[in-house]
């Protein structure tokens, strides 16, 4: 079930997995924008005008979800920036002004990243992490704006430890003093006020660099300690962020053979994985 910052909803509906790519085929545009803008969008709407569809099958005021899909894809031509927060707000504002029976609309988007190579006219899928955004709009304006980065897959060759934990009849894991760490990470954050979310992607870029830099440099005694350090630094370095939520998966590879701390052969971890969550506020 979806959640809305404006409160509990008796009903909502919309369209998900709406894929759209906007290409500046001549390569022109602001120097800080890629010619390729790709997103996977979900739009959800609510309002009393849609209740008869549930109770009597009367679709008089209903906007077909196929029309929502067409709206998202066609209106992307009129969005000239490249930040997901601004894109979600643009779609929400434009949809609400087009259909007055809509009492509220929530738009979320996930980046489909492409990076340039060669002379800049050719691109290849980038990532694996992708920026995310979610904006909810009511007649009172934007009531929620959140950003995130989802899908980090991070490998560190050493400098990660895990030891001193509870040992009993269920324990088989040895103390690990210098393991190669393979970790997946998702982050999402909210802002001190909704206006701060619309920063042309600068905060997302800073958080992406911070995650990579800390993962490379920080020697940790646990993944919990590592994500705590990332979360506290996100708050310290970005005064516009009021809360950050992190979830890490321990996907450390199973050891096949090691030659001291110099050389090892590994394979993908078995399906059970450790899941670690953390939420920090100012």
KANOR-V560998 format. One record per backbone hydrogen bond with DSSP energy under -1.0 kcal/mol. NH is the residue of the N-H (numbers start at 0). CO is the residue of the C=O. If there is no record, write none. Layout:
# KANOR-V560998
nh,co
NH,CO
NH,CO
This chain:
# KANOR-V560998
nh,co
6,3
12,44
14,42
17,40
19,38
21,36
23,34
24,22
26,23
32,29
36,21
38,19
39,109
40,17
41,107
42,14
43,105
44,12
45,103
49,46
50,47
53,50
54,50
55,51
56,51
57,51
61,58
67,63
68,64
69,65
70,66
71,67
72,68
73,69
74,70
75,71
76,73
77,74
78,75
86,82
87,83
88,84
89,85
90,86
91,87
92,88
93,89
94,90
95,91
96,92
97,93
98,94
101,98
102,45
103,45
104,136
105,43
106,134
107,41
108,132
109,39
110,130
111,37
114,123
116,121
119,116
123,114
125,112
129,149
131,147
132,108
133,145
134,106
135,143
136,104
137,140
140,137
142,135
143,135
145,133
146,188
147,131
148,186
149,129
151,184
153,182
155,180
160,219
161,175
170,167
175,161
178,159
180,155
182,153
183,248
184,151
185,246
186,148
187,244
188,146
189,242
191,239
195,192
196,193
197,194
198,196
201,198
204,200
205,201
206,202
207,203
208,204
209,205
210,206
211,207
212,208
213,209
214,210
215,211
216,212
217,213
219,158
225,221
226,222
227,223
228,224
229,225
230,226
231,227
232,228
233,229
234,230
235,231
236,232
240,237
241,189
242,189
243,279
244,187
245,277
246,185
247,275
248,183
249,273
250,181
250,248
253,266
255,264
256,264
258,262
261,258
262,258
264,256
266,253
275,247
277,245
279,243
281,241
